[in-house]
Amino acid sequence: MHVFLYKNLQPFFKFTLPPVQIEVEEAEVWEKLNSGKYDTKTGYEELFRLREQNKQLTIRSYELLSLTEKDEIAEFIELRKSTPLLCQVCVRFLLLT
């Protein structure tokens, strides 16, 4: 996570915080999608189940769960299943004095 602090519209300070931990179950679902153990329907259902259990998911999983069309879901998974699962957050503060 990056925290940027601006003072008088100028960069003032940058903090770098440790990355947010990803839920183990979510990482397992994406790994099984990548290896072919899960088809798109099963992967979607597992991520939906995790969301219903109030697990903190990554933006990628929330984006997937926002899709409704089967072909959109399949395309989304195919494009992203082999990329590393990260949870990056960027926060900016503007201090006006």
N, C-alpha and C positions, 0 to 999 in steps of 0.2 A: 504494500500500500504506500502510496506517495501522498504527502501532504505538502502543498505549496502555500507559502505565505507571501502576500504582496502588501507592500506599504507604499502609499501614494502612487499606486499604479505601477510600481517597479518591483521586480522580484526581490524579495527580502531574505527568505530562508526556505530550505527544503528539508523535510524529514522523510526518511525512508523507514517504514515499519515492516516487521516480518510479515510474510504472506499469510493470508487467512487459510486455516486448515479446511480441506475439502472433505466432505462426508465420505467415509470409506465405502458405504453402499453405493453412492453415486458413482464413484470412481470404478467400482466393480461393474456396474451396468454399462458404462462407456467402454470398458475393457472387453466385456463380452460382446458388445456391438461390433467393436473393432475386429475381434477374432472370429466372428461369425457364429458364436454360440447362441446369440439372441438375434431374432429377426426384428424388423422395425416395430412391429406391433407389440412384441413382448418388451422391448426396450422402453417404448413409450409408456406402456402400462406400469412397468417397474418404477420409472421416474414419477409417474402420476401418483403411485402408491406412496413414494417417499415424500412427495409434496403434501399429500393428505395426512401424513404422520408429522407434519410441521418440521421436517428436516430443512436445514439451510442449504439450498442448492446453488450452483453457479449460474451465472447469467445465461450460459449456453443451454442449460437444462430448462430454465424458465422460458427462453425463446422457443425451444422445441415444444414445450407444453402449450404455448400460445397458438400453435398452428392447428388447423382443423382438417385440411385436405390430406388424404393419404399420400398422394404424390409429392406434395410439399414436404411432408414429414420424412419421406424416404430420401428426397433430395438433400434436405437439411442434414440428416444423419450421415449420408454418404460423403458429403463435403467436409464434415467436421469430426467424424469418428476417429480418425488417425492423428489429429492434432492433440497436443498435450492439454490436459484439463487444468486450467488456471483460474484463480479468483483474484483478479487485479482490481483495485479500487483507487481512484484518484480524487483527492479532496483539495479544493482551492479556497483560500480565505483572502478577503480583501479588507485591509485595514485602512481606514480613512481617518486622518488626524487633522 
